Amino acid sequence: MIVFGIFLISMIVMGICIYQETQTFNDFTLGGRRLKALVAAFSAEASDMSGWLFLGLPGAVYASGIGSTWIVVGLLIGTYLNWRFVAPRLRTYTELANNSVTLSAYLEERFEDDSRILRIVSATVTVVFFTVYVASGLVAGGLLFNQIFDVGFQFGLTVFAGVMVLYSVLGGFRAVSTSHLVQGTLMFLAACALPAIGIWQLGGFGALQDALGRETPALLDMGAKPSFVGDGWNAGHSLGAIAVISMLAWGLGYFGQPHILARFMGIRSTRDIPAARRIGVSWAVMTLAGASLIGLLGIALLQEPLTDPETVFIELSKQLATPWFTGVLLVAILAAIKSTADSQLLVTATSITEDFFHAFINRRASDAALLWVVRGTVIGVGLVAYVIALNGGAVLEIVAYAWAGFGSAFGPVLLLSLYWPRMTKAGAMAGILSGALTVILWKHIDPLLGPLQSGVYEMVPGVLVATAAALSFGTFVGRPPRRSWVGTMEQVDTSEMAGSPGRV
């Protein structure tokens, strides 16, 4: 409890310290585009992983062996490609596009949409999905407090939500991103330390392999999906091609996640991106590998099989570490949950303020007025998410579609906007709508396909449909933007490869 208290108080102090430095709307929403490589890298990766890193992934490996790590392969590929091909161009284009602070504002400027419909649609998708996403993070935080301290779900939810909203209101983007440096470090240490302790206690990797082999060799087979039956694991069945493709497809979601893309928009210059990419990808490799290893160690070290596989990290922490160090390890779960929820909270409030209030209600609002509005909006979105979260687990059913929804709706459109100068606003609109609708409706379409489907992840059809729609409408409907982006594209690519100083 002392460790958790220190962590939560330090987050509030960080927000107070940064409050005086947050003087403009741009400071609050993108940190004045002054994020250094280290902070940008940790913030992007910490805001990406959420509690899934220490709950969902170890639980999946505990239940089904290393065949579940195909999703890790997909995420690592997606992380690298996002940093390599999206970050430099998006950083430059959003500054050129009227210094855009939201993805919706960028798309409107990029496609010269005078009707402003594209902005409304993309902002609505962002606000609706992210409000629910924030609520799911609050639910996870409340459940974590209740499970560890037995203080009641509602009390834990209130404490978690109150602290997160408070430092977000005070310090905005810089407070959130700087806190991610602390939280990302905690997550990294936990993902490395707990497996190291477990391997040492077990007697080495050879002993781990022997222990898993005694259960079933399928636990170490990437092509198998063993299952837990009774009091042990059996060989299960082979992973089909559809299952592997579905897990790899998680990596496609990176190109359309607004809370990750905001870190690219806020980095100091394109010169910092190669260093940030190396840091971010290395962090992702180590933490994902460590989290996967925790699932395997749970099979080997825990005496009694778990009824809930997602508690394997918590149970191993209690068994292998002292109470003080267990507190540090469990704070890493809280950090993972909070680093995603606060990013989504800030993106949602920024979108409401910039894409609705500033764009349609008061286009002449002063910078000071916008700063107060966005702070009030953070509180408002936090309250709405809190009310939704009080319903508990029901929210989590919707969140299963959020990653695929964002990835399908925005991913193909964003990539085409950065790499296809002749892309039209009709193509962008078609891509966003078709991608989002495919993901939402897929659970109704999937059963109708019969033997042609085997539970394919919504991301696969969502991205395919969105890409086809964007290319078709982008080619045959509407006119390309009058402004040429070709020269800018070449300038960005040349600048990053040469490592030229300053902003592009």
C-alpha positions in Angstrom: 0.0 0.0 0.0 2.9 2.4 0.7 4.5 1.6 -2.7 1.2 2.3 -4.4 0.7 5.5 -2.4 4.1 6.8 -3.3 3.5 6.1 -7.0 0.1 7.8 -7.1 1.3 10.9 -5.2 4.4 11.2 -7.5 2.1 11.4 -10.5 0.1 14.3 -8.9 3.3 16.1 -8.0 4.6 15.7 -11.6 1.4 17.3 -12.9 1.8 20.2 -10.4 5.4 20.8 -11.5 4.5 20.9 -15.2 1.4 23.1 -14.7 3.4 26.4 -14.8 5.1 25.3 -18.0 1.8 24.6 -19.8 0.9 28.1 -21.1 -0.8 27.4 -24.4 -3.2 25.1 -26.0 -0.4 23.5 -28.1 1.6 23.0 -24.9 -1.3 21.2 -23.3 -2.2 19.0 -26.3 1.2 18.2 -27.9 3.7 19.5 -25.3 4.6 22.3 -27.7 6.1 19.6 -30.0 9.1 19.4 -27.7 9.3 15.7 -26.7 12.8 14.4 -26.8 13.6 11.0 -28.3 13.7 9.1 -25.0 10.4 10.5 -23.7 8.6 10.1 -27.0 9.8 6.4 -27.3 8.7 5.5 -23.8 5.5 7.4 -24.0 4.5 5.8 -27.3 5.3 2.2 -26.1 3.8 2.6 -22.6 0.6 4.1 -23.9 0.4 1.3 -26.4 0.6 -1.8 -24.1 -1.9 -1.2 -21.3 -2.7 -3.8 -18.7 -2.7 -6.4 -21.4 1.1 -6.6 -21.1 1.0 -8.1 -17.6 -2.5 -9.6 -17.6 -3.6 -10.7 -21.0 -0.3 -11.8 -22.6 1.1 -13.8 -19.7 -2.4 -15.3 -19.2 -2.6 -16.4 -22.9 0.9 -18.0 -22.8 0.0 -19.7 -19.5 -3.1 -21.2 -21.0 -1.9 -22.1 -24.5 1.9 -22.1 -24.6 4.2 -20.1 -26.9 1.8 -20.6 -29.8 0.1 -17.5 -28.4 3.2 -15.4 -29.0 2.4 -15.0 -32.7 0.6 -11.9 -31.6 4.0 -10.7 -30.1 5.6 -11.2 -33.5 2.8 -9.1 -35.2 3.1 -6.3 -32.6 6.9 -6.0 -32.9 6.7 -5.8 -36.7 3.9 -3.3 -36.5 5.8 -1.2 -33.9 8.9 -1.0 -36.1 7.0 -0.2 -39.3 5.0 2.5 -37.5 8.1 4.2 -36.3 9.9 3.8 -39.6 7.3 4.8 -42.1 4.6 6.8 -40.3 6.4 8.8 -37.6 8.6 11.0 -39.7 6.0 12.0 -42.3 3.2 12.4 -39.8 5.4 14.7 -37.6 6.2 16.9 -40.6 2.8 16.9 -42.2 0.8 17.7 -39.1 2.9 20.8 -38.6 2.6 21.8 -42.2 -1.1 21.2 -42.2 -2.0 24.3 -40.2 -0.1 23.0 -37.2 -2.7 20.3 -36.6 -3.0 18.9 -33.1 -5.5 16.1 -33.9 -5.7 13.4 -36.5 -9.0 14.7 -37.6 -7.6 18.2 -38.2 -4.7 16.8 -40.1 -7.1 14.8 -42.4 -9.2 17.9 -43.1 -6.2 20.0 -44.1 -4.6 17.2 -46.0 -7.6 16.5 -48.2 -8.7 20.2 -48.3 -12.2 19.3 -47.1 -14.2 22.5 -47.1 -17.4 20.6 -46.1 -15.7 19.6 -42.8 -17.6 16.3 -42.9 -14.4 14.3 -42.9 -13.4 16.0 -39.7 -16.7 15.4 -38.0 -16.8 11.7 -38.9 -13.2 11.0 -37.9 -13.5 13.0 -34.6 -16.8 11.2 -33.8 -15.1 7.8 -34.2 -12.2 8.9 -32.0 -14.4 10.3 -29.2 -16.9 7.4 -29.0 -14.3 4.6 -29.1 -11.9 6.3 -26.8 -14.4 7.3 -24.1 -15.3 3.6 -23.8 -11.6 2.7 -24.0 -10.9 5.1 -21.1 -13.7 3.5 -19.1 -12.2 0.0 -19.7 -8.9 1.3 -18.2 -10.7 2.6 -15.2 -12.5 -0.7 -14.7 -9.1 -2.5 -14.9 -7.6 -0.1 -12.4 -10.5 -0.6 -10.0 -10.4 -4.4 -10.3 -6.6 -4.3 -9.6 -7.0 -2.3 -6.4 -9.8 -4.5 -5.2 -7.9 -7.8 -6.0 -4.7 -6.7 -4.3 -6.0 -4.7 -1.3 -9.6 -5.9 -1.0 -10.9 -2.3 -0.8 -13.9 -2.7 -3.0 -14.2 -2.1 -6.7 -15.9 1.3 -6.5 -13.3 2.7 -4.0 -10.4 1.5 -6.1 -12.0 2.9 -9.3 -12.6 6.3 -7.7 -9.0 6.6 -6.4 -7.5 5.5 -9.8 -9.8 7.8 -11.8 -9.3 10.8 -9.5 -5.5 10.6 -9.6 -5.4 10.1 -13.4 -7.7 13.0 -14.2 -6.0 15.4 -11.7 -2.5 15.2 -13.1 -3.8 15.1 -16.7 -5.8 18.4 -16.0 -2.7 20.0 -14.5 0.0 19.1 -16.9 -1.6 17.9 -20.1 0.4 16.2 -22.7 3.8 16.8 -21.1 2.7 15.5 -17.7 1.2 12.4 -19.3 4.2 11.8 -21.5 6.7 12.5 -18.7 4.8 10.2 -16.4 5.1 7.5 -19.1 8.9 7.7 -18.8 8.5 6.7 -15.2 5.8 4.1 -15.9 7.6 2.7 -18.9 10.7 2.2 -16.8 8.7 0.4 -14.1 7.1 -1.8 -16.8 10.5 -2.6 -18.3 12.0 -3.5 -14.9 9.1 -5.7 -14.0 9.1 -7.5 -17.3 12.8 -8.3 -16.8 13.1 -8.8 -13.1 10.3 -11.2 -12.4 11.4 -13.7 -15.2 15.0 -13.4 -14.0 14.0 -14.3 -10.4 11.9 -17.2 -11.7 14.6 -18.6 -13.9 17.1 -18.3 -11.1 14.8 -20.1 -8.6 14.0 -22.8 -11.2 17.6 -23.5 -12.0 18.0 -22.1 -15.5 16.4 -22.2 -18.9 17.1 -26.0 -19.2 15.1 -26.7 -16.0 12.2 -24.5 -17.4 12.2 -26.5 -20.7 12.2 -29.8 -18.8 9.3 -28.7 -16.6 7.2 -27.6 -19.6 8.1 -30.8 -21.4 6.8 -32.9 -18.6 3.4 -31.2 -19.0 3.4 -31.5 -22.8 6.0 -30.6 -25.5 3.2 -28.7 -27.3 3.7 -25.8 -24.8 7.0 -25.0 -26.6 5.7 -25.5 -30.1 4.8 -22.3 -32.1 2.5 -24.4 -34.3 0.4 -25.9 -31.5 -2.3 -24.8 -29.2 -2.3 -27.0 -26.1 -5.2 -26.7 -23.7 -5.7 -27.0 -19.9 -7.8 -29.9 -18.9 -8.5 -31.0 -15.3 -5.2 -30.6 -13.5 -2.7 -30.3 -16.4 -2.1 -29.4 -20.0 -2.6 -31.7 -23.0 -1.3 -31.5 -26.6 -4.4 -29.8 -27.8 -4.5 -29.2 -31.6 -2.4 -27.5 -34.3 -2.8 -23.8 -35.0 -4.4 -23.2 -38.3 -3.3 -20.6 -40.9 -6.3 -18.4 -40.0 -5.4 -18.3 -36.3 -1.8 -17.4 -37.1 -2.8 -14.7 -39.5 -5.3 -13.3 -37.0 -2.7 -13.0 -34.3 -0.1 -11.4 -36.7 -2.8 -9.0 -37.8 -2.7 -7.2 -34.5 0.4 -5.4 -35.8 -1.8 -3.7 -38.4 -3.6 -1.8 -35.7 -0.6 0.4 -34.9 -1.1 2.6 -38.0 -4.4 3.9 -36.8 -4.1 4.4 -33.1 -4.6 8.1 -32.3 -3.0 8.0 -28.8 0.2 6.5 -30.3 0.2 8.7 -33.4 0.0 11.8 -31.0 3.5 10.9 -29.7 4.8 11.0 -33.3 3.2 14.4 -33.7 4.7 15.8 -30.5 8.3 14.7 -31.0 10.8 17.5 -31.1 12.0 17.0 -34.7 12.4 14.3 -37.4 16.0 14.2 -36.3 15.0 12.5 -33.1 12.9 9.8 -34.7 15.6 7.2 -35.5 16.9 7.3 -31.9 13.3 7.1 -30.6 12.6 4.2 -33.0 15.6 2.2 -31.7 14.7 2.8 -28.1 11.0 2.1 -28.6 11.5 -1.2 -30.5 14.1 -2.4 -28.0 11.8 -1.6 -25.2 9.0 -3.5 -26.9 11.2 -6.6 -27.6 12.3 -6.9 -24.0 9.0 -6.3 -22.3 7.0 -8.6 -24.6 9.5 -11.3 -24.3 9.6 -11.0 -20.5 5.8 -11.0 -20.3 5.6 -14.1 -22.5 8.3 -15.8 -20.3 6.2 -15.0 -17.2 3.4 -17.1 -18.6 5.7 -20.1 -19.1 7.2 -19.7 -15.6 3.7 -19.8 -14.1 3.2 -23.3 -15.5 6.5 -24.5 -14.1 6.5 -22.7 -10.7 2.9 -22.4 -9.4 1.9 -25.4 -7.4 -1.9 -25.1 -8.0 -3.3 -24.4 -11.5 -5.0 -21.0 -11.8 -8.7 -20.7 -12.5 -8.0 -17.3 -14.0 -4.9 -17.4 -16.2 -4.6 -13.6 -16.3 -3.6 -13.5 -12.6 -0.4 -15.4 -13.3 1.8 -12.3 -13.0 0.2 -11.3 -9.7 0.5 -14.9 -8.2 4.2 -15.2 -9.3 5.0 -11.8 -7.8 3.5 -12.9 -4.5 5.3 -16.2 -4.5 8.8 -15.1 -5.7 9.4 -11.6 -4.2 9.4 -9.9 -0.8 6.3 -7.7 0.0 8.2 -4.5 -0.8 9.4 -5.7 -4.2 6.0 -7.3 -4.9 4.5 -3.8 -4.4 6.9 -2.5 -7.1 6.0 -5.3 -9.5 2.3 -4.8 -9.0 2.6 -1.0 -9.4 4.0 -1.9 -12.9 0.5 -3.3 -13.7 -1.1 -0.1 -12.6 1.4 1.9 -14.6 0.6 -0.2 -17.7 -3.1 0.4 -17.3 -2.8 4.1 -16.5 -0.3 4.9 -19.2 -2.9 3.8 -21.8 -6.0 5.3 -20.2 -4.5 8.8 -19.6 -3.3 8.9 -23.2 -6.7 8.1 -24.5 -8.3 10.6 -22.1 -6.2 13.4 -23.3 -6.7 12.5 -27.0 -10.5 12.4 -26.5 -10.5 15.8 -24.7 -8.3 17.3 -27.3 -10.5 16.1 -30.1 -13.7 17.4 -28.5 -12.0 20.8 -27.9 -10.3 21.2 -31.3 -12.6 19.3 -33.7 -15.9 20.4 -32.3 -15.6 23.5 -30.0 -12.9 25.3 -31.9 -13.8 24.2 -35.3 -17.6 24.8 -35.1 -18.7 26.6 -32.0 -16.0 29.4 -31.5 -13.5 29.6 -34.3 -12.1 32.8 -32.8 -11.5 31.4 -29.3 -8.3 32.7 -27.8 -5.5 30.4 -26.8 -6.2 30.9 -23.1 -9.9 30.1 -23.6 -9.0 26.9 -25.5 -6.7 25.9 -22.6 -9.5 26.2 -20.1 -12.0 24.4 -22.3 -9.7 21.5 -22.9 -9.0 21.2 -19.1 -12.7 21.2 -18.4 -13.2 18.6 -21.2 -10.6 16.3 -19.6 -12.7 16.4 -16.4 -16.0 15.9 -18.3 -14.7 12.9 -20.3 -13.2 11.5 -17.1 -16.6 11.7 -15.4 -18.4 10.1 -18.3 -15.9 7.3 -18.4 -16.2 6.9 -14.6 -20.0 6.5 -14.9 -19.6 4.0 -17.7 -17.0 2.1 -15.7 -19.3 1.7 -12.7 -21.1 -1.0 -14.7 -17.9 -3.0 -14.5 -17.1 -5.8 -16.9 -19.9 -5.0 -19.5 -17.6 -2.4 -21.0 -14.9 -4.8 -21.7 -17.1 -6.6 -24.4 -17.0 -3.4 -26.5 -13.3 -2.8 -26.0 -12.4 -6.0 -27.8 -13.3 -4.2 -31.0 -11.6 -0.9 -30.3 -8.1 -1.8 -31.4 -9.4 -3.3 -34.6 -11.8 -0.5 -35.1 -9.1 2.2 -34.9 -6.7 0.2 -37.0 -9.2 -0.5 -39.7 -10.8 2.9 -39.8 -7.7 5.1 -39.7 -4.7 2.8 -40.6 -5.1 2.5 -44.4 -6.3 6.1 -44.8 -3.4 7.5 -42.8 -0.8 5.4 -44.8 -2.4 6.5 -48.1 -2.5 10.1 -47.0 1.2 10.0 -46.3 2.4 8.0 -49.4 -0.2 8.7 -52.1 -0.3 12.4 -53.2 -3.4 11.8 -55.4 -5.5 10.4 -52.6 -8.9 12.2 -52.4 -11.2 13.1 -49.5 -13.8 10.7 -51.0 -11.2 7.9 -50.6 -10.5 8.9 -47.0 -14.2 9.0 -46.1 -14.9 5.7 -47.7 -11.9 4.1 -45.9 -12.8 5.4 -42.5 -16.5 4.4 -42.7 -16.0 1.0 -44.4 -13.2 0.0 -42.0 -15.2 0.9 -38.8 -18.4 -0.6 -40.1 -16.7 -3.9 -41.1 -15.3 -4.3 -37.6 -18.6 -3.5 -35.9 -20.6 -5.8 -38.2 -18.1 -8.6 -38.5 -19.5 -10.6 -35.6 -22.8 -10.8 -37.5 -21.1 -11.5 -40.9 -18.6 -14.1 -39.6 -21.1 -16.9 -38.8 -22.6 -16.6 -42.3 -19.4 -17.6 -44.0 -19.5 -21.2 -42.8 -16.3 -23.2 -43.6 -14.7 -20.2 -45.2 -14.0 -18.7 -41.7 -12.5 -20.0 -38.5 -12.8 -17.0 -36.2 -10.7 -14.6 -38.2 -9.8 -11.5 -36.2 -11.9 -8.4 -37.2 -8.8 -6.5 -38.1 -8.1 -8.7 -41.2 -11.4 -8.0 -43.1 -11.6 -4.5 -41.7 -8.2 -3.4 -43.1 -8.8 -5.2 -46.4 -12.2 -3.6 -46.9 -11.0 -0.2 -45.8 -8.0 -0.3 -48.2 -10.0 -1.5 -51.1 -12.6 1.3 -50.5 -10.0 4.0 -50.1 -8.2 3.0 -53.2 -11.3 2.7 -55.3 -12.9 6.0 -54.2 -9.6 7.7 -54.1 -8.9 6.8 -57.7 -12.3 7.4 -59.3 -14.2 9.9 -57.0 -13.3 13.5 -56.4 -10.2 15.4 -57.3 -6.7 15.2 -55.6 -5.7 18.1 -53.3 -4.5 21.2 -55.2 -1.4 21.3 -53.0 1.4 19.0 -54.0 2.9 16.8 -51.3 5.5 15.1 -53.4 8.4 17.5 -52.6 7.6 17.4 -48.9 7.6 13.6 -49.0 11.1 13.4 -50.5 12.3 16.1 -48.1 11.2 14.1 -45.1 12.7 10.8 -46.3 16.0 12.4 -47.2 16.1 14.3 -43.9 15.6 11.3 -41.7 18.2 9.2 -43.6 20.7 12.0 -43.3 19.9 12.9 -39.8 19.7 16.6 -40.6 19.2 18.9 -37.6 16.2 20.9 -36.7 12.6 20.6 -37.8 11.7 19.8 -41.3 
